[in-house]
Structure formats: C-alpha cells, structure tokens
Amino acid sequence: MQIKLHLNEFISCMVVKNQIKFVKRLQQKKYRNRSGMFVVEGVKSVQELLNSHYALEKVYTTDADLFDVTLPNIEKVAHEVLGQMTGLQNANTVLGVFHIPTPKPIDYNDWVLVLDDVRDPGNLGTIIRLCDWFGIKHLVCSASTVDCYNPKVLQATMGSITRVNIGYTDLARFLKTTTTPVYGAFMEGESVYGTTVPETGVLVMGNEANGISESIEALIAKKITIPRFGERATESLNVAMATAILLNELRRGY
C-alpha cells in the first residue's frame, strides 16, 4: 500500500512538471505555432477569452471560485506551481491556455487596418485595443510583425483580442488583390485633417523606426500624414499613438 502511494505521488509530480514545462514553452512563438495554443494571464483577460469564441484547453488558478461557471478544465494549483508557469515577474492568480483560432475571411464593407513590420509587443497590443474601440474588425499583419499571441501583446490588449480578427500574410500579395482604396501613413503626405476619406478602405501603418517599407509603399494609392504643429525636434509619433489619431479621423463622420 505504501509503495502504491509513493508511486501515485511520483506520477502526480511528473504530471505537474510536464504541465509546467508545456505552459512555459508557450511563452515562445515556435512552440505556440507547433501546438496551436497560447497562454494568457490575469483574471480579466482569461474571463474575456472564456466568454469568447476561443476554445479553452486549460485554466490554472490558485482560486477556483473566481469564475461564475464550473468548467471541467479548470485546475486549482498551488501558488508555487503557478509561479513556475508564469511569464510575468510576479505570478497572477489565473493562467489560461487557449487554442489559436483560424482567422476569418476579410470583410471589406468597413475599414481594414494593416501593419507593416510592427515589432513592439506593447504597440501591437495597444493597436488591437484601438481596433476594438473604433470598431475595426479586421487587422492584417505582415509576417515580420510581432506575434499577437505573444504574452506581452495579450497583456496589453486587455481582452480586446477576442473582438478583432487578426491574420498574418504576405502584405504585397494582399494589397495587390484588394479592390478597396489603400491609404498609408507617412511623414510626408496629405494632411489627414483635410482629406475626405471613403466609408471603406485599407489603412497601412509602418514599422516603429523605418515606417512603411518601399515594397509596400509602391502599392499605396494615397499617402496621408498627421501634421506637426510643435517644434521640429520631435521626429515622429509612436505608431500606436498615430494609429489612434488616424482611426479617430476615419470614424469622425460616423
């Protein structure tokens, strides 16, 4: 009986170690791509995902009473275990593992936002929240744009990722096939405040340091800019800040 008890404890310990190893690996893009899953932390973000179309794999929590519904794949774990799973400096009380959904087809009946090589996780997370705020349903990213399931991106979205359809693709091929007007944000162009924009179109935002790449610039029909009124010491706006201003202008006439 004692031998069987020790064996059960050993098996249980191995299961926990394997779970910790699997969740920790999901902090890396290659393992997210390989497994088709991602990890998100925080009560609000996990709850948003539970209430969405995202398929749940597992929720690990130190407090199983946090959720209104009882799910079979919610597992209560010790704080020490969650601390070994977390990608944060200090573990939250909840960590969820969800399946990455297949992106939906693009609906061109409204504006579509396109990102060309945006690298900063905080910027992408903020842009996803902006899409949610301004009702932009579709976000198309270049292959070199930071992964939207990066834990830092997810933390910055605060659950908005559940309401924005995000896909990664070859931007040149995508822009060549679109039939709606393609606008791009540049340092030099027509002032957005004097531009009459259509009800539908594609807006391209570029890399934090280099802006829109030359290959993508060649496919843009109209260049727009946010005019500068202050001292010229400021080189440019943060891409997320610029996106907020431009999306506001696109929605101004609604």
Phi, psi and chi 1 to 4 in degrees:
 res  aa     phi    psi   chi1   chi2   chi3   chi4
   1 MET       -  -42.3  179.4   67.4   72.0      -
   2 GLN   -66.9  -37.9 -169.1  172.7    9.1      -
   3 ILE   -63.5  -42.7  -66.4  175.1      -      -
   4 LYS   -64.3  -38.2 -176.8 -179.8  -73.1 -171.7
   5 LEU   -63.8  -45.5 -176.4   62.0      -      -
   6 HIS   -62.2  -38.6  -71.8  -34.7      -      -
   7 LEU   -64.5  -43.2  179.7   59.4      -      -
   8 ASN   -63.2  -40.4  -71.7  -21.7      -      -
   9 GLU   -64.6  -38.8  -71.0  175.7  -10.3      -
  10 PHE   -65.0  -45.3  174.0   75.9      -      -
  11 ILE   -63.1  -43.8  -67.3  172.3      -      -
  12 SER   -60.6  -41.7  177.0      -      -      -
  13 CYS   -64.4  -40.4 -177.7      -      -      -
  14 MET   -66.1  -39.9  -71.1  -57.6  -64.2      -
  15 VAL   -60.8  -45.9  168.3      -      -      -
  16 VAL   -62.0  -43.7  170.6      -      -      -
  17 LYS   -62.3  -40.4  -75.4 -175.8  176.9  179.6
  18 ASN   -66.7  -37.2  -72.6  -24.0      -      -
  19 GLN   -65.8  -43.8  -71.7  175.2  -40.6      -
  20 ILE   -60.5  -45.4  -67.7  170.6      -      -
  21 LYS   -61.7  -43.8 -175.5  177.6 -179.5 -179.5
  22 PHE   -63.9  -47.1  173.9   70.9      -      -
  23 VAL   -65.0  -41.8  172.4      -      -      -
  24 LYS   -61.9  -37.2  -74.8  -69.2  -72.4 -176.4
  25 ARG   -65.0  -28.1  -79.5 -178.2  167.4  178.6
  26 LEU   -68.9   -7.4  -67.3  179.4      -      -
  27 GLN   -69.7  -17.6  -55.8  -72.3  -21.7      -
  28 GLN  -104.0  138.2  -59.4  177.2   49.1      -
  29 LYS   -58.4  -41.7 -177.3  179.2  178.3  179.8
  30 LYS   -62.9  -33.8   65.9  177.7  179.9  179.0
  31 TYR   -78.4  -30.9  -72.4  109.3      -      -
  32 ARG   -65.2  -43.3  -67.7 -164.5  -67.1  -88.5
  33 ASN   -65.2  -38.5  -70.0  -17.0      -      -
  34 ARG   -70.2  -39.5 -172.3  179.6  -60.2  174.4
  35 SER   -91.4  -21.2   65.9      -      -      -
  36 GLY    72.5   24.5      -      -      -      -
  37 MET  -133.8  162.2  -72.3 -178.6  -96.9      -
  38 PHE  -144.4  165.1   65.9   96.6      -      -
  39 VAL  -117.7  140.7   60.5      -      -      -
  40 VAL  -135.2  145.4   62.3      -      -      -
  41 GLU  -124.2  151.2  -59.1 -171.5   54.4      -
  42 GLY   108.1  139.8      -      -      -      -
  43 VAL   -60.1  -48.5  176.6      -      -      -
  44 LYS   -62.9  -47.3  178.2  176.6  172.3   21.8
  45 SER   -64.5  -43.3  -64.6      -      -      -
  46 VAL   -64.8  -41.7  170.3      -      -      -
  47 GLN   -63.8  -40.5 -170.5   65.3   66.7      -
  48 GLU   -59.9  -42.6  -71.1  -91.3   16.0      -
  49 LEU   -69.9  -37.1  -74.9  157.4      -      -
  50 LEU   -63.5  -31.3  -72.9  173.6      -      -
  51 ASN   -88.6    4.7  -65.9  -24.9      -      -
  52 SER  -109.8 -169.1   73.7      -      -      -
  53 HIS   -81.3   -5.5   63.4  -75.9      -      -
  54 TYR   -67.8  133.4  -80.1   78.6      -      -
  55 ALA   -81.7  129.9      -      -      -      -
  56 LEU   -85.3  135.5  171.4   65.3      -      -
  57 GLU   -97.6  -51.5  175.0   68.5   16.5      -
  58 LYS  -165.1  144.3 -164.7   87.9  169.8 -179.0
  59 VAL  -119.0  128.3  168.0      -      -      -
  60 TYR  -109.7  130.4  -60.0   94.0      -      -
  61 THR  -149.2  151.8  178.1      -      -      -
  62 THR   -87.8   -7.8   55.7      -      -      -
  63 ASP  -140.8   95.2 -176.1    0.2      -      -
  64 ALA   -68.8  -13.4      -      -      -      -
  65 ASP   -83.9    2.4  -64.1  -32.2      -      -
  66 LEU   -69.6  -23.9  -76.8  170.6      -      -
  67 PHE  -104.1  144.4  -57.3   98.8      -      -
  68 ASP   -71.3  -32.4  -63.8  -27.2      -      -
  69 VAL  -105.7  153.6  -65.8      -      -      -
  70 THR   -96.8  116.8  -57.6      -      -      -
  71 LEU  -110.2  140.6  -63.3  173.9      -      -
  72 PRO   -66.5  -23.1   23.2  -33.2      -      -
  73 ASN  -104.3   34.1   34.7    7.9      -      -
  74 ILE  -104.8  123.2  -70.0 -177.9      -      -
  75 GLU  -119.6  126.3 -178.1  174.8  -24.4      -
  76 LYS   -82.1  130.1 -173.9  173.5 -178.9 -179.9
  77 VAL  -131.5  162.5  -64.8      -      -      -
  78 ALA   -70.7  153.4      -      -      -      -
  79 HIS   -58.6  -33.3 -177.5   75.1      -      -
  80 GLU   -64.8  -38.6  -68.4   74.8   17.0      -
  81 VAL   -66.8  -46.5  171.6      -      -      -
  82 LEU   -62.1  -34.6 -152.4   61.5      -      -
  83 GLY   -64.4  -29.7      -      -      -      -
  84 GLN   -81.5  -21.3  -66.8  177.7   66.2      -
  85 MET   -85.2  -30.9  -69.9  179.2  170.6      -
  86 THR   -67.1  151.5 -174.5      -      -      -
  87 GLY  -102.6    0.5      -      -      -      -
  88 LEU   -90.8  164.3  -56.5  175.2      -      -
  89 GLN   -65.7  -38.9 -171.7  170.4    3.9      -
  90 ASN  -125.6  128.3  -63.9  -55.1      -      -
  91 ALA   -63.7  140.7      -      -      -      -
  92 ASN   -81.7 -176.2 -148.4  -56.0      -      -
  93 THR   -88.8  -12.2   54.2      -      -      -
  94 VAL  -138.7  138.8  178.5      -      -      -
  95 LEU  -138.5  129.9 -179.9  150.4      -      -
  96 GLY  -120.2  146.1      -      -      -      -
  97 VAL  -115.0  123.0  177.5      -      -      -
  98 PHE  -126.9  160.3  -67.5   83.3      -      -
  99 HIS   -86.6  140.1  -67.9  -96.9      -      -
 100 ILE   -75.8  123.3  -63.2  172.7      -      -
 101 PRO   -80.1  160.3   30.7  -34.7      -      -
 102 THR   -78.8  129.2  -57.9      -      -      -
 103 PRO   -59.4  146.2  -23.2   33.8      -      -
 104 LYS   -83.7  160.0  -59.6  173.0 -174.5  175.4
 105 PRO   -61.1  148.6  -21.2   32.0      -      -
 106 ILE   -73.6  133.7  -58.7  -64.0      -      -
 107 ASP  -102.2  114.6 -179.4   -0.3      -      -
 108 TYR   -90.8   15.9  -68.8   98.0      -      -
 109 ASN   -80.8    1.7  -70.0  -41.2      -      -
 110 ASP  -146.1  179.5 -165.5    0.7      -      -
 111 TRP   -69.2  143.7  -80.8   87.5      -      -
 112 VAL  -117.7  131.0  175.4      -      -      -
 113 LEU   -96.8  135.8 -175.3   63.1      -      -
 114 VAL  -123.7  135.4  170.1      -      -      -
 115 LEU  -115.4  124.8  -58.5 -177.3      -      -
 116 ASP  -105.4   97.2  179.7   17.1      -      -
 117 ASP    65.1   43.8 -165.4   30.3      -      -
 118 VAL   -81.2  121.6  171.0      -      -      -
 119 ARG  -103.6  -25.9  -62.1  -65.8 -174.7   91.3
 120 ASP   -81.8  125.2 -177.1   78.2      -      -
 121 PRO   -59.1  -39.3  -23.8   33.7      -      -
 122 GLY   -63.9  -39.9      -      -      -      -
 123 ASN   -63.6  -46.2  -78.7  -24.1      -      -
 124 LEU   -63.9  -43.0  178.3   56.7      -      -
 125 GLY   -60.3  -41.6      -      -      -      -
 126 THR   -66.6  -40.1  -59.6      -      -      -
 127 ILE   -64.3  -38.2  -71.8  170.0      -      -
 128 ILE   -63.2  -41.0  -67.2  169.8      -      -
 129 ARG   -64.1  -37.9  -72.4 -172.2   71.8 -175.4
 130 LEU   -65.1  -41.2  -72.0  167.7      -      -
 131 CYS   -58.5  -44.3  -74.7      -      -      -
 132 ASP   -62.4  -43.8 -172.7   20.1      -      -
 133 TRP   -64.9  -43.8 -179.0  -95.4      -      -
 134 PHE   -92.2    6.1  -74.0  103.4      -      -
 135 GLY    72.4   27.3      -      -      -      -
 136 ILE   -85.9  111.3  -56.8  -63.8      -      -
 137 LYS   -83.6  -22.8  -60.8  -64.2 -175.9 -176.1
 138 HIS  -125.4  126.3  -59.9  -83.1      -      -
 139 LEU  -122.5  119.1  176.8   61.9      -      -
 140 VAL  -108.7  128.2  179.1      -      -      -
 141 CYS  -118.9  147.2  -56.7      -      -      -
 142 SER   -69.6  160.4   65.3      -      -      -
 143 ALA   -61.9  -26.2      -      -      -      -
 144 SER   -88.0   -5.1   56.9      -      -      -
 145 THR   -70.5  145.2  -68.3      -      -      -
 146 VAL   -55.1  144.9   61.7      -      -      -
 147 ASP   -63.8  128.3 -178.5   18.1      -      -
 148 CYS   -69.0  -13.4   65.3      -      -      -
 149 TYR   -99.7   11.0  -63.1  107.6      -      -
 150 ASN   -60.2  132.3  176.0  -56.4      -      -
 151 PRO   -53.2  -35.6  -27.4   35.2      -      -
 152 LYS   -70.3  -35.1  -68.5 -178.7  179.9  178.3
 153 VAL   -65.7  -47.8  175.0      -      -      -
 154 LEU   -59.6  -40.0  -69.4  167.5      -      -
 155 GLN   -63.3  -38.9 -169.6  175.4   13.4      -
 156 ALA   -73.5  -26.0      -      -      -      -
 157 THR   -74.2  -24.6   72.4      -      -      -
 158 MET    54.8   37.1  -65.5  -64.2  -71.1      -
 159 GLY    94.2   -9.8      -      -      -      -
 160 SER   -64.4  -20.5  -74.3      -      -      -
 161 ILE   -60.0  -22.6 -164.1  168.2      -      -
 162 THR   -72.4  -15.0   61.9      -      -      -
 163 ARG  -115.7    9.8  -68.3  176.2  -69.6  -84.7
 164 VAL  -126.5  127.4 -179.6      -      -      -
 165 ASN   -82.6  115.6  179.2   43.7      -      -
 166 ILE  -117.9  130.0  -54.0  169.5      -      -
 167 GLY  -135.7  154.4      -      -      -      -
 168 TYR  -116.0  134.8  -72.4   75.3      -      -
 169 THR  -158.8  177.3 -170.2      -      -      -
 170 ASP   -77.2  108.3 -178.6  -37.1      -      -
 171 LEU   -63.4  -38.6  -73.9 -167.1      -      -
 172 ALA   -60.3  -46.6      -      -      -      -
 173 ARG   -64.2  -40.8 -174.0 -179.3  -52.8  157.8
 174 PHE   -62.8  -47.6  170.7   77.6      -      -
 175 LEU   -69.3  -28.9  -67.2  175.0      -      -
 176 LYS   -69.8  -25.0  -74.2  175.5 -177.6  176.5
 177 THR   -97.3  -12.7   57.9      -      -      -
 178 THR   -74.2  144.2 -175.9      -      -      -
 179 THR  -106.4    1.5   57.1      -      -      -
 180 THR   -97.0  158.9   56.1      -      -      -
 181 PRO   -59.7  137.5  -20.0   31.0      -      -
 182 VAL  -108.8  117.5  179.1      -      -      -
 183 TYR  -107.6  150.3  -73.1   66.9      -      -
 184 GLY  -135.5  146.0      -      -      -      -
 185 ALA   -91.1  122.2      -      -      -      -
 186 PHE  -133.9  164.3  -68.9   86.9      -      -
 187 MET   -70.1  -32.1  -69.8  -62.6  -65.6      -
 188 GLU  -117.3  130.0  -56.5  -65.0  -25.8      -
 189 GLY   170.0 -171.6      -      -      -      -
 190 GLU   -76.4  135.2 -177.8  178.1  -24.1      -
 191 SER   -57.7  131.2  169.4      -      -      -
 192 VAL   -63.4  -25.0   66.9      -      -      -
 193 TYR   -74.3  -18.6  -56.5  128.1      -      -
 194 GLY  -109.7    7.4      -      -      -      -
 195 THR   -96.7  130.3  -58.4      -      -      -
 196 THR   -89.8  111.4  -58.6      -      -      -
 197 VAL   -96.9  147.5  -65.0      -      -      -
 198 PRO   -74.2  174.4   27.3  -33.9      -      -
 199 GLU   -74.4  -24.3  -67.9 -175.5    0.7      -
 200 THR  -132.1  155.4   64.5      -      -      -
 201 GLY   168.0 -175.5      -      -      -      -
 202 VAL  -121.9  129.2  171.3      -      -      -
 203 LEU  -113.3  123.4  173.6   62.3      -      -
 204 VAL  -104.3  129.8 -177.3      -      -      -
 205 MET  -115.1  142.9  -56.1  -61.5  -63.3      -
 206 GLY  -103.8 -176.2      -      -      -      -
 207 ASN   -61.5  148.3  172.7  -92.0      -      -
 208 GLU   -56.1  -39.1  -70.2   89.2  -16.4      -
 209 ALA   -98.6  -36.5      -      -      -      -
 210 ASN  -111.0   -4.1  -56.2  -48.5      -      -
 211 GLY    71.6 -153.8      -      -      -      -
 212 ILE   -76.8  134.0  -64.7  171.6      -      -
 213 SER   -68.0  157.4   59.0      -      -      -
 214 GLU   -60.6  -39.6  -70.5 -175.6    7.0      -
 215 SER   -65.3  -33.9   60.2      -      -      -
 216 ILE   -81.7  -35.0  -61.3  -56.9      -      -
 217 GLU   -56.7  -37.3  179.9 -180.0   -5.5      -
 218 ALA   -64.1  -17.7      -      -      -      -
 219 LEU  -101.8    3.1  -59.1  171.4      -      -
 220 ILE   -94.3  128.0  -70.3  171.7      -      -
 221 ALA   -79.0  -35.2      -      -      -      -
 222 LYS  -139.7  127.5 -172.3  154.2 -170.2  172.8
 223 LYS   -95.3  129.2  -63.4 -179.6  179.9 -179.8
 224 ILE  -123.5  157.6   56.2  174.9      -      -
 225 THR  -142.5  158.1 -170.3      -      -      -
 226 ILE   -98.4  110.3  -58.9  166.6      -      -
 227 PRO   -63.5  146.2   22.7  -31.9      -      -
 228 ARG   -98.3  131.9  173.9  171.1   37.5 -163.4
 229 PHE  -110.4  -16.3  -62.5   95.4      -      -
 230 GLY   -91.4 -165.7      -      -      -      -
 231 GLU   -63.7  148.8  -62.6  -66.4  -27.1      -
 232 ARG   -76.6    2.8  -61.6 -164.5   64.9   83.1
 233 ALA   -65.8  -25.4      -      -      -      -
 234 THR   -81.2  116.3  -56.7      -      -      -
 235 GLU   -72.4  -44.5  -67.9 -176.5    0.5      -
 236 SER  -163.2  171.4   63.3      -      -      -
 237 LEU   -92.3  151.2  -70.6  174.6      -      -
 238 ASN   -58.2  141.1  169.9  -84.2      -      -
 239 VAL   -61.0  -35.8   65.1      -      -      -
 240 ALA   -68.9  -39.9      -      -      -      -
 241 MET   -64.8  -43.7 -174.5 -177.0  -63.4      -
 242 ALA   -62.6  -39.3      -      -      -      -
 243 THR   -62.3  -40.8  -59.4      -      -      -
 244 ALA   -60.3  -45.0      -      -      -      -
 245 ILE   -65.2  -44.3  -65.7  169.5      -      -
 246 LEU   -69.1  -40.4  -66.4  175.7      -      -
 247 LEU   -65.1  -36.2  -69.6 -175.9      -      -
 248 ASN   -61.2  -41.0 -178.4   70.3      -      -
 249 GLU   -68.6  -36.0  -70.2  -55.9  -52.3      -
 250 LEU   -64.1  -31.2  -66.2 -177.3      -      -
 251 ARG   -95.7   -1.9  -66.4  -53.7 -161.6 -155.9
 252 ARG   -58.8  -37.7 -177.3  177.6  -72.9  -83.5
 253 GLY   -85.5    2.0      -      -      -      -
 254 TYR   -76.2      -  -85.0   56.1      -      -
